[in-house]
Amino acid sequence: MRHSKFNMRTVCLLAALSGIAVLSAQTPAKPRVQTSAAPEETTVYKPDGKKPVTVIGVPAKNGESKKEASGKVGAGKAAALDGKGYLALKTNVLYDACALLNLAVEMQVHKKITVELPLTCSLWDLGSEHGVRTVALQPEARWWIGNEAGRGHFVGLHAHVAWFNVKWNDNRYQDVDRPLLGAGLSYGYKLPLSEHWGAEFTLGLGYANMKYNTYYNIANGALLDTRVRHYWGVTRVGASLVYRF
């Protein structure tokens, strides 16, 4: 009798364990997120039985593939690089060809605004009758028309200040009392050539005011006259080679 009761209890216990196992197999597992991962790394376990997706920087949503999640990461990296801003070093090859050495730095100060600070310098003559000795500054603020600063079309507002001593044929012209002063508007286009190199073309129109003496173009030449001139016309022209950092 005892042996019969023992067998019945054993059969009931096995039946109960089998029922629990069947119910557990039919109940979907709840999705869970790994909490021990670093803040920038999230592992998501999907309820559909697929392999878990681990994404660095951007957590994957249920049903989102690893490729899609990785695309978000790439976009985040691009935004981070763009956040560094546009910074470039350049030289105007047209001025260089005329023995006017020049160098400019351009930096981004806003999403679509950059500031360029160029310096032009020439402290020698081209011959006994011709020479351009000058130190000139022409800072410019630029607004880029496209979505990215440092690429495509732009419009600019520039000012200029210059000290000069120019001899040409029979006369020599030298600033007196104050430097040349003025301002103007410009339009330009920046063409990228590679990841770091580019070409830039610009043309500006504006105003310049100068006071200068005119001398005979000989050693210790006599003073001929003193004039004040108001100039309207081309104030900026360039074809520059650009290196972007």
C-alpha positions as CSV (number, residue, x, y, z in Angstrom):
1,M,0.0,0.0,0.0
2,R,2.8,2.4,0.9
3,H,4.6,1.5,-2.3
4,S,1.5,2.4,-4.3
5,K,1.1,5.8,-2.5
6,F,4.8,6.5,-3.2
7,N,4.4,5.8,-6.9
8,M,1.3,8.0,-7.2
9,R,3.1,10.9,-5.5
10,T,6.0,10.5,-7.8
11,V,3.8,10.5,-10.9
12,C,1.9,13.7,-9.7
13,L,5.2,15.5,-9.0
14,L,6.6,14.7,-12.5
15,A,3.4,15.7,-14.2
16,A,3.4,19.1,-12.3
17,L,7.1,19.7,-13.3
18,S,6.3,18.9,-17.0
19,G,3.4,21.3,-17.0
20,I,5.5,24.1,-15.6
21,A,8.2,23.4,-18.2
22,V,5.6,23.5,-21.1
23,L,4.1,26.8,-19.9
24,S,7.6,28.4,-19.5
25,A,8.6,27.4,-23.1
26,Q,5.4,29.0,-24.5
27,T,5.8,32.3,-22.6
28,P,8.0,34.9,-24.5
29,A,11.0,36.2,-22.5
30,K,10.8,39.9,-21.5
31,P,13.4,42.1,-23.2
32,R,16.1,43.2,-20.9
33,V,18.8,45.8,-21.1
34,Q,22.3,45.0,-19.8
35,T,22.8,47.4,-16.9
36,S,26.4,46.6,-16.3
37,A,27.5,48.2,-19.6
38,A,29.3,51.6,-19.7
39,P,27.0,54.6,-20.3
40,E,28.2,54.8,-23.9
41,E,27.7,51.1,-24.6
42,T,24.2,49.5,-24.6
43,T,23.4,45.8,-25.3
44,V,19.7,45.2,-26.2
45,Y,18.2,41.6,-26.1
46,K,15.4,41.2,-28.6
47,P,12.3,39.1,-27.8
48,D,12.3,37.6,-31.3
49,G,15.2,35.3,-30.6
50,K,17.8,37.2,-32.7
51,K,21.3,37.9,-31.6
52,P,21.7,40.9,-29.3
53,V,22.9,44.2,-30.8
54,T,25.6,46.1,-29.1
55,V,25.9,49.8,-30.1
56,I,28.6,52.2,-29.0
57,G,27.2,55.7,-28.3
58,V,23.7,55.1,-29.6
59,P,21.4,52.5,-28.1
60,A,19.6,50.3,-30.6
61,K,15.8,50.2,-30.5
62,N,13.8,47.0,-30.7
63,G,13.6,45.9,-34.4
64,E,16.5,48.2,-35.4
65,S,19.4,46.5,-37.2
66,K,23.0,46.8,-36.2
67,K,23.7,48.5,-39.6
68,E,21.1,51.2,-38.8
69,A,22.5,51.8,-35.4
70,S,26.0,52.0,-36.7
71,G,24.8,54.6,-39.2
72,K,23.6,56.8,-36.3
73,V,27.1,56.5,-34.8
74,G,28.7,57.7,-38.0
75,A,26.3,60.6,-38.2
76,G,27.2,61.5,-34.6
77,K,30.9,61.4,-35.4
78,A,30.4,63.7,-38.4
79,A,28.5,66.1,-36.3
80,A,31.3,66.0,-33.7
81,L,33.9,66.8,-36.4
82,D,31.8,69.6,-37.7
83,G,31.6,71.1,-34.2
84,K,35.3,71.7,-34.3
85,G,34.7,74.5,-36.8
86,Y,36.4,75.6,-40.0
87,L,40.0,76.6,-39.8
88,A,42.2,77.3,-42.8
89,L,45.5,78.8,-43.9
90,K,45.7,80.3,-47.4
91,T,47.8,82.4,-49.8
92,N,46.6,84.5,-52.8
93,V,48.7,83.3,-55.7
94,L,47.8,86.3,-57.8
95,Y,49.6,88.6,-55.2
96,D,52.4,86.1,-54.9
97,A,53.0,86.3,-58.7
98,C,53.4,90.1,-58.3
99,A,55.9,89.7,-55.5
100,L,53.4,90.7,-52.9
101,L,53.8,88.0,-50.2
102,N,50.7,87.3,-48.3
103,L,49.2,84.9,-45.8
104,A,45.7,84.6,-44.4
105,V,44.0,82.7,-41.6
106,E,40.3,82.0,-41.7
107,M,38.3,80.7,-38.7
108,Q,34.7,79.8,-38.1
109,V,32.8,81.9,-35.5
110,H,29.3,80.8,-36.2
111,K,27.5,78.0,-38.1
112,K,27.6,80.0,-41.4
113,I,30.0,82.8,-40.5
114,T,33.8,82.9,-40.8
115,V,36.4,85.6,-40.3
116,E,39.5,85.9,-42.5
117,L,42.6,87.9,-41.4
118,P,45.0,88.4,-44.3
119,L,48.3,90.2,-44.2
120,T,50.1,91.4,-47.4
121,C,53.7,92.6,-47.3
122,S,56.3,93.8,-49.8
123,L,59.5,95.5,-48.7
124,W,61.5,95.5,-51.9
125,D,61.6,97.1,-55.4
126,L,61.1,95.4,-58.7
127,G,63.7,97.6,-60.4
128,S,65.0,101.2,-60.6
129,E,61.7,102.5,-62.0
130,H,59.2,100.2,-60.5
131,G,58.4,99.0,-57.0
132,V,55.6,98.4,-54.5
133,R,56.5,98.6,-50.9
134,T,53.5,98.0,-48.7
135,V,52.1,96.5,-45.5
136,A,48.3,95.9,-45.8
137,L,45.6,94.3,-43.7
138,Q,42.2,93.4,-45.1
139,P,40.0,91.5,-42.6
140,E,36.7,90.1,-43.9
141,A,33.6,88.6,-42.3
142,R,32.0,86.0,-44.6
143,W,28.5,84.5,-44.7
144,W,28.4,81.1,-46.4
145,I,25.3,80.5,-48.5
146,G,25.4,76.6,-48.3
147,N,24.9,74.3,-45.3
148,E,28.6,74.1,-44.5
149,A,31.1,76.9,-43.7
150,G,34.2,76.7,-45.9
151,R,32.5,75.1,-48.9
152,G,30.7,76.7,-51.9
153,H,29.5,80.3,-52.3
154,F,29.9,83.1,-49.9
155,V,29.4,86.9,-49.6
156,G,31.8,89.0,-47.5
157,L,32.2,92.4,-45.9
158,H,35.8,93.6,-45.7
159,A,37.8,96.6,-44.5
160,H,41.3,97.6,-45.5
161,V,44.2,99.6,-44.1
162,A,47.5,99.9,-45.9
163,W,50.8,101.8,-45.7
164,F,52.4,102.2,-49.1
165,N,55.4,103.6,-51.0
166,V,55.0,103.0,-54.7
167,K,57.3,104.1,-57.5
168,W,56.1,103.8,-61.1
169,N,58.0,105.3,-64.1
170,D,58.7,109.0,-63.4
171,N,56.8,109.3,-60.1
172,R,56.8,107.9,-56.6
173,Y,53.7,107.9,-54.3
174,Q,53.9,107.6,-50.6
175,D,51.2,107.8,-47.9
176,V,51.4,110.8,-45.6
177,D,49.8,111.5,-42.1
178,R,47.7,108.3,-42.2
179,P,47.3,105.0,-44.0
180,L,44.9,104.1,-46.8
181,L,41.5,103.3,-45.3
182,G,38.3,101.8,-46.8
183,A,35.7,99.0,-47.0
184,G,33.8,96.9,-49.5
185,L,31.7,93.9,-50.3
186,S,32.9,90.7,-52.0
187,Y,31.6,87.5,-53.5
188,G,33.5,84.3,-53.7
189,Y,33.5,80.5,-54.2
190,K,35.5,77.9,-52.4
191,L,36.3,74.7,-54.3
192,P,37.5,71.7,-52.3
193,L,40.2,69.7,-54.1
194,S,40.9,67.0,-51.4
195,E,40.3,66.4,-47.8
196,H,42.6,69.3,-46.8
197,W,43.3,71.3,-49.9
198,G,41.1,73.7,-51.8
199,A,41.0,76.6,-54.2
200,E,39.2,79.9,-53.5
201,F,38.1,82.7,-55.9
202,T,36.9,86.1,-54.8
203,L,36.2,89.5,-56.2
204,G,35.3,92.6,-54.1
205,L,34.1,96.2,-54.9
206,G,34.2,99.1,-52.5
207,Y,35.7,102.4,-51.4
208,A,39.2,103.6,-50.4
209,N,40.4,106.9,-49.2
210,M,44.1,107.9,-49.2
211,K,46.3,110.9,-48.7
212,Y,49.7,110.8,-50.4
213,N,52.7,112.8,-51.6
214,T,54.0,112.6,-55.1
215,Y,57.8,112.8,-55.7
216,Y,60.1,112.6,-58.7
217,N,61.2,109.0,-59.0
218,I,64.9,109.7,-58.3
219,A,67.0,109.5,-55.2
220,N,65.9,112.3,-52.9
221,G,63.4,113.4,-55.6
222,A,61.6,116.7,-55.1
223,L,58.0,116.8,-53.7
224,L,55.6,117.6,-56.5
225,D,52.2,117.8,-54.7
226,T,50.0,116.3,-51.9
227,R,46.6,114.8,-52.8
228,V,43.6,113.2,-51.1
229,R,41.9,110.7,-53.3
230,H,38.5,109.0,-53.1
231,Y,38.6,105.7,-54.9
232,W,35.6,103.5,-55.9
233,G,36.2,100.3,-57.7
234,V,37.8,96.9,-57.3
235,T,39.1,96.5,-53.7
236,R,39.7,92.8,-53.5
237,V,40.6,90.1,-56.1
238,G,42.0,86.7,-55.4
239,A,42.7,83.2,-56.5
240,S,44.0,81.5,-53.4
241,L,45.4,78.1,-52.4
242,V,43.8,76.9,-49.2
243,Y,44.8,74.3,-46.7
244,R,42.1,73.3,-44.2
245,F,43.1,71.8,-40.9
